[in-house]
Amino acid sequence: MNWDGKNITGTINPGDNAITLGSVFLDVTNWTVRIEAEGKDQSGKAVHIAAEGKLDDIASAHRKLTGSWVQGTTKGDFRLTRD
């Protein structure tokens, strides 16, 4: 994920199955993030991807984004850490 001061861009699962981020919303009042994208499942059928999380340790160079995601009917939790 990259931020140019106005827009957040990035890629989910870089590589052969890369998906460009569709929309990213950042609420700075409580440091929550919502990410949405359109991808494909194993059979090539279109599937909506959504992730919501909270940024922690904002002042740290190693801040974290933790939350949950949905990809079609599959759900899970995630944790991103900046190294």
C-alpha positions as CSV (number, residue, x, y, z in Angstrom):
1,M,0.0,0.0,0.0
2,N,1.2,3.5,-0.8
3,W,-0.2,6.9,0.1
4,D,0.7,10.0,-2.1
5,G,-0.9,12.5,0.3
6,K,-4.3,12.2,-1.3
7,N,-4.8,8.6,-2.6
8,I,-4.0,5.2,-1.3
9,T,-3.0,2.7,-3.9
10,G,-1.7,-0.8,-3.8
11,T,-1.9,-4.5,-4.8
12,I,-3.5,-7.5,-3.1
13,N,-1.5,-10.7,-3.5
14,P,1.3,-9.4,-5.8
15,G,2.3,-11.9,-8.5
16,D,0.3,-13.9,-11.0
17,N,-3.0,-13.4,-9.2
18,A,-2.4,-9.7,-8.4
19,I,-5.5,-7.6,-7.7
20,T,-5.4,-3.8,-7.8
21,L,-7.0,-2.1,-4.8
22,G,-10.3,-0.6,-5.9
23,S,-11.1,1.9,-3.1
24,V,-9.6,2.7,0.2
25,F,-11.2,4.8,2.9
26,L,-9.3,6.1,5.9
27,D,-11.2,7.6,8.8
28,V,-8.5,9.6,10.7
29,T,-10.9,10.3,13.6
30,N,-10.5,6.7,14.8
31,W,-7.8,5.4,12.4
32,T,-10.0,2.8,10.7
33,V,-9.5,1.7,7.2
34,R,-11.9,0.0,4.7
35,I,-10.4,-1.6,1.5
36,E,-12.4,-2.9,-1.4
37,A,-11.4,-4.6,-4.6
38,E,-12.8,-6.9,-7.3
39,G,-11.0,-10.2,-7.9
40,K,-11.6,-13.7,-9.3
41,D,-12.1,-17.0,-7.5
42,Q,-10.4,-20.3,-8.5
43,S,-12.8,-20.8,-11.4
44,G,-12.3,-17.2,-12.7
45,K,-15.7,-16.0,-11.5
46,A,-15.8,-12.3,-10.3
47,V,-15.7,-12.0,-6.5
48,H,-15.9,-8.9,-4.2
49,I,-13.2,-8.4,-1.6
50,A,-13.6,-6.2,1.4
51,A,-11.3,-5.6,4.4
52,E,-11.8,-3.5,7.5
53,G,-9.3,-2.8,10.1
54,K,-7.8,-0.4,12.6
55,L,-4.3,1.2,12.5
56,D,-2.3,1.0,15.7
57,D,1.0,2.5,16.8
58,I,0.5,5.4,14.3
59,A,3.7,7.2,15.3
60,S,5.8,4.1,15.0
61,A,7.7,3.2,11.9
62,H,6.4,-0.3,12.5
63,R,2.7,0.6,12.7
64,K,0.1,-2.2,12.3
65,L,-3.2,-2.6,10.5
66,T,-5.4,-5.4,12.0
67,G,-8.9,-6.4,11.1
68,S,-11.1,-8.8,9.2
69,W,-11.7,-9.5,5.5
70,V,-14.3,-11.1,3.3
71,Q,-13.6,-12.6,-0.2
72,G,-16.9,-13.9,-1.6
73,T,-18.1,-16.4,1.0
74,T,-14.7,-16.8,2.7
75,K,-13.9,-14.7,5.8
76,G,-10.8,-14.3,7.9
77,D,-8.7,-12.0,10.0
78,F,-5.5,-10.2,8.9
79,R,-2.6,-8.3,10.3
80,L,-0.3,-6.0,8.3
81,T,2.9,-4.7,9.8
82,R,5.2,-2.2,8.3
83,D,8.8,-3.3,8.4
